């Protein structure tokens, strides 16, 4: 319980005042809180600190790139697909959501790049799906995949 509270505090601190001032005083609508931030996802925190772009990390890890390419549409460039993501973990989780739910990756990425969290993007593109559970599953898959590198 203590670690969950600490993680929540870190996530809120990194999210800034925008997360605290949403209507209703609880951070906003469906899927709020999982965001694209590295701290909450528990993965990729070093991405922001190192200054190394997600596409650079993928270029230097051919095994990970090949694994992710297999989940993207045929002919998709993994480095191009990763462009715009704040950290490697959020990109890998998005690839897993796309694969798990059959959501076209480009549509999911567009939603996330326009400010939606992973959960919000899932909810918008697959309203009948439990977006929070799908996002949790994808983040878990991403953490496992990144830990295995």
C-alpha positions as CSV (number, residue, x, y, z in Angstrom):
1,X,0.0,0.0,0.0
2,X,2.8,2.4,0.9
3,X,4.5,1.9,-2.5
4,X,1.2,2.6,-4.4
5,X,0.8,5.8,-2.4
6,X,4.4,6.8,-3.2
7,X,3.9,6.0,-6.9
8,X,0.8,8.1,-6.9
9,X,2.5,11.0,-5.2
10,X,5.4,10.9,-7.8
11,X,2.9,10.7,-10.7
12,X,0.9,13.7,-9.4
13,X,4.1,15.7,-8.8
14,X,5.3,15.0,-12.3
15,X,1.9,15.7,-13.9
16,X,1.8,19.2,-12.4
17,X,-1.1,21.4,-11.6
18,X,-3.1,20.4,-14.6
19,X,-3.8,17.0,-13.1
20,X,-4.9,18.6,-9.8
21,X,-7.3,21.2,-11.2
22,X,-9.5,19.0,-13.4
23,X,-13.3,19.4,-13.1
24,X,-14.6,17.5,-10.1
25,X,-11.3,17.6,-8.3
26,X,-10.4,14.1,-9.0
27,X,-8.2,14.4,-12.1
28,X,-10.7,14.2,-14.9
29,X,-12.4,11.5,-17.0
30,X,-12.0,7.9,-17.9
31,X,-8.4,6.7,-18.1
32,X,-6.9,9.7,-16.3
33,X,-3.8,9.0,-14.4
34,X,-2.1,6.4,-16.6
35,X,-1.0,9.1,-19.1
36,X,2.2,9.0,-21.1
37,X,4.4,9.8,-18.1
38,X,7.2,7.6,-17.3
39,X,6.8,7.7,-13.5
40,X,3.3,6.3,-13.3
41,X,4.0,3.6,-15.9
42,X,7.0,2.6,-13.9
43,X,9.0,2.2,-17.1
44,X,11.2,4.5,-19.1
45,X,12.0,7.0,-16.4
46,X,15.6,6.9,-17.5
47,X,14.6,7.8,-21.1
48,X,13.7,11.4,-20.1
49,X,16.8,11.7,-17.8
50,X,19.2,10.3,-20.3
51,X,18.0,12.6,-23.1
52,X,18.2,9.7,-25.5
53,X,15.3,9.6,-27.9
54,X,13.1,6.6,-28.0
55,X,13.9,6.0,-31.7
56,X,17.7,6.1,-30.8
57,X,17.1,3.4,-28.2
58,X,15.3,1.2,-30.7
59,X,18.0,1.7,-33.3
60,X,20.5,0.3,-30.8
61,X,18.4,-2.7,-29.8
62,X,17.7,-4.8,-32.9
63,X,16.0,-7.6,-30.9
64,X,13.5,-5.3,-29.4
65,X,12.9,-3.5,-32.7
66,X,12.3,-6.7,-34.5
67,X,9.9,-7.9,-31.8
68,X,7.9,-4.6,-32.0
69,X,8.0,-4.5,-35.8
70,X,6.2,-7.9,-35.9
71,X,3.3,-6.3,-34.0
72,X,3.1,-3.2,-36.3
73,X,1.6,-3.1,-39.8
74,X,3.7,-4.8,-42.5
75,X,6.4,-2.4,-43.7
76,X,6.1,0.0,-40.8
77,X,9.4,1.6,-39.6
78,X,9.7,1.0,-35.9
79,X,11.8,4.2,-35.3
80,X,9.3,6.3,-37.2
81,X,6.4,4.7,-35.3
82,X,8.2,5.6,-32.0
83,X,8.7,9.2,-33.0
84,X,6.8,11.5,-30.6
85,X,6.6,9.2,-27.6
86,X,8.1,10.5,-24.4
87,X,9.6,7.2,-23.3
88,X,10.2,3.7,-24.5
89,X,7.7,2.2,-22.1
90,X,4.8,4.2,-23.4
91,X,5.6,3.3,-27.0
92,X,6.0,-0.4,-26.2
93,X,2.7,-0.3,-24.3
94,X,0.9,1.4,-27.2
95,X,2.3,-1.3,-29.6
96,X,0.9,-4.0,-27.3
97,X,-2.5,-2.3,-27.1
98,X,-2.7,-2.1,-30.9
99,X,-1.8,-5.8,-31.2
100,X,-4.0,-7.0,-28.3
101,X,-7.1,-5.1,-29.3
102,X,-6.7,-4.9,-33.1
103,X,-6.6,-1.1,-33.0
104,X,-4.7,0.4,-35.9
105,X,-1.4,1.7,-34.4
106,X,-1.6,5.0,-36.3
107,X,-5.0,5.8,-34.8
108,X,-3.9,5.0,-31.3
109,X,-0.7,7.0,-31.7
110,X,-2.7,10.0,-33.1
111,X,-4.9,10.0,-30.0
112,X,-2.0,9.8,-27.7
113,X,0.0,12.5,-29.5
114,X,-3.0,14.8,-29.3
115,X,-2.9,14.5,-25.5
116,X,-5.0,11.4,-24.6
117,X,-3.6,9.0,-22.1
118,X,-3.4,5.4,-23.2
119,X,-6.6,4.6,-21.4
120,X,-8.4,7.5,-22.9
121,X,-7.2,6.6,-26.4
122,X,-8.4,3.0,-25.9
123,X,-11.8,4.2,-24.6
124,X,-12.2,6.5,-27.6
125,X,-11.3,3.9,-30.2
126,X,-12.9,0.8,-28.5
127,X,-15.7,2.1,-26.3
128,X,-16.9,-1.4,-25.4
129,X,-13.6,-2.5,-24.0
130,X,-12.5,-2.0,-20.3
131,X,-9.9,0.6,-21.2
132,X,-8.3,0.7,-17.8
133,X,-7.7,-3.1,-17.7
134,X,-6.4,-3.1,-21.3
135,X,-4.0,-0.3,-20.5
136,X,-2.8,-2.1,-17.4
137,X,-2.3,-5.3,-19.3
138,X,-0.3,-3.5,-22.0
139,X,1.9,-1.6,-19.5
140,X,2.6,-5.0,-17.8
141,X,3.5,-6.6,-21.1
142,X,5.8,-3.6,-21.9
143,X,7.5,-3.7,-18.5
144,X,8.1,-7.5,-18.9
145,X,9.5,-7.0,-22.5
146,X,11.8,-4.2,-21.5
147,X,13.0,-6.0,-18.4
148,X,14.0,-9.0,-20.6
149,X,16.3,-6.9,-22.7
